[in-house]
Amino acid sequence: GGSVTWPTRTGVFLAGAYGSYFGAGLGVLLLGVLGILMPDDIQRTNASKTLLSLGVNAVGIAVFVVSAQVSWGFAAILLLTSCAGGILGARVARLLPATALRAIVITLGVVVAAVLIASG
């Protein structure tokens, strides 16, 4: 890939700030930012997105643990299912051709955006 530029850093920062607060759609947003500002093959971009999402969510978790009440039972379920989804998703993404992965990401992004807009 290319070098990391200030527009890329700014885009990732803004996506991270959004994702840390709202959560929904962070992966698709990061894929869009990275895909536009740091063109690389989709599998590498997806891997970068996953690592960045991990960092964003780790910071969000730390803030919630020290500043809010946490329902640890639900948190444990989310932890386990998120890890399983991340591992399985990475394996599937590596196996798919780049065109198929792009089509899936775009479709999921459009569906998530439509659901979020419809739900207000």
C-alpha positions as CSV (number, residue, x, y, z in Angstrom):
1,G,0.0,0.0,0.0
2,G,0.9,3.7,0.0
3,S,2.2,5.8,2.8
4,V,-0.2,7.1,5.5
5,T,-1.1,10.7,4.7
6,W,-2.7,13.3,6.9
7,P,-6.1,13.1,5.1
8,T,-6.0,9.3,5.8
9,R,-5.2,9.9,9.5
10,T,-8.0,12.5,9.7
11,G,-10.5,10.2,8.0
12,V,-9.6,7.3,10.3
13,F,-9.8,9.6,13.4
14,L,-13.2,10.9,12.4
15,A,-14.4,7.4,11.6
16,G,-13.0,6.2,15.0
17,A,-14.7,9.0,16.9
18,Y,-18.0,8.2,15.2
19,G,-17.6,4.4,15.7
20,S,-16.6,4.8,19.4
21,Y,-19.8,6.7,20.1
22,F,-22.3,5.0,17.8
23,G,-20.6,1.7,16.9
24,A,-23.0,0.8,14.0
25,G,-21.4,0.8,10.6
26,L,-17.8,1.5,11.8
27,G,-16.4,-1.3,9.7
28,V,-18.0,-0.1,6.5
29,L,-17.1,3.5,7.2
30,L,-13.4,2.5,7.8
31,L,-13.4,0.4,4.6
32,G,-14.7,3.4,2.7
33,V,-12.1,5.8,4.2
34,L,-9.2,3.4,3.7
35,G,-10.4,2.4,0.2
36,I,-10.5,6.0,-1.0
37,L,-7.5,7.4,0.8
38,M,-5.1,4.4,0.9
39,P,-5.9,2.3,-2.2
40,D,-4.7,-1.3,-1.7
41,D,-6.1,-4.7,-2.4
42,I,-9.4,-5.3,-0.6
43,Q,-8.1,-8.1,1.6
44,R,-5.4,-5.9,3.1
45,T,-7.8,-3.0,3.5
46,N,-10.2,-5.3,5.3
47,A,-7.4,-6.5,7.6
48,S,-6.4,-2.9,8.4
49,K,-10.1,-2.1,9.0
50,T,-10.3,-4.9,11.5
51,L,-7.2,-3.8,13.4
52,L,-8.4,-0.2,13.5
53,S,-11.9,-1.3,14.7
54,L,-10.2,-3.3,17.5
55,G,-8.4,-0.2,18.6
56,V,-11.5,2.0,18.5
57,N,-13.5,-0.6,20.4
58,A,-10.8,-1.1,23.0
59,V,-10.8,2.6,23.8
60,G,-14.6,2.7,23.9
61,I,-14.5,-0.3,26.3
62,A,-12.0,1.4,28.6
63,V,-14.1,4.5,28.8
64,F,-17.3,2.6,29.6
65,V,-15.6,0.4,32.2
66,V,-14.3,3.4,34.1
67,S,-17.3,5.8,33.6
68,A,-20.5,3.7,33.4
69,Q,-22.2,0.7,34.8
70,V,-21.5,-2.4,32.7
71,S,-23.8,-5.4,32.4
72,W,-21.0,-8.0,32.5
73,G,-23.1,-10.9,31.4
74,F,-24.1,-9.1,28.1
75,A,-20.6,-7.8,27.7
76,A,-19.2,-11.4,27.9
77,I,-21.7,-12.5,25.2
78,L,-20.7,-9.6,23.0
79,L,-17.0,-10.3,23.5
80,L,-17.3,-14.0,22.6
81,T,-19.6,-13.4,19.6
82,S,-17.5,-10.5,18.3
83,C,-14.3,-12.5,18.5
84,A,-15.9,-15.5,16.7
85,G,-17.4,-13.2,14.0
86,G,-14.0,-11.4,13.5
87,I,-12.1,-14.7,13.1
88,L,-14.7,-16.3,10.8
89,G,-15.1,-13.1,8.8
90,A,-11.4,-12.7,8.2
91,R,-11.2,-16.3,7.0
92,V,-14.1,-15.9,4.6
93,A,-12.7,-12.5,3.4
94,R,-9.4,-14.0,2.5
95,L,-11.0,-16.8,0.5
96,L,-13.3,-14.6,-1.5
97,P,-12.2,-13.0,-4.8
98,A,-11.7,-9.2,-4.4
99,T,-14.7,-8.4,-6.6
100,A,-17.1,-10.6,-4.6
101,L,-15.8,-9.1,-1.3
102,R,-16.3,-5.6,-2.6
103,A,-19.9,-6.4,-3.7
104,I,-20.7,-7.9,-0.3
105,V,-19.3,-4.9,1.5
106,I,-21.2,-2.4,-0.6
107,T,-24.4,-4.4,-0.3
108,L,-24.1,-4.7,3.5
109,G,-23.2,-1.0,3.7
110,V,-26.3,0.0,1.7
111,V,-28.6,-2.3,3.7
112,V,-27.2,-1.0,7.1
113,A,-27.6,2.6,6.0
114,A,-31.2,2.0,4.8
115,V,-32.1,0.3,8.1
116,L,-30.5,3.1,10.1
117,I,-32.3,5.8,8.1
118,A,-35.6,3.9,8.2
119,S,-35.4,3.4,12.0
120,G,-34.7,7.1,12.5
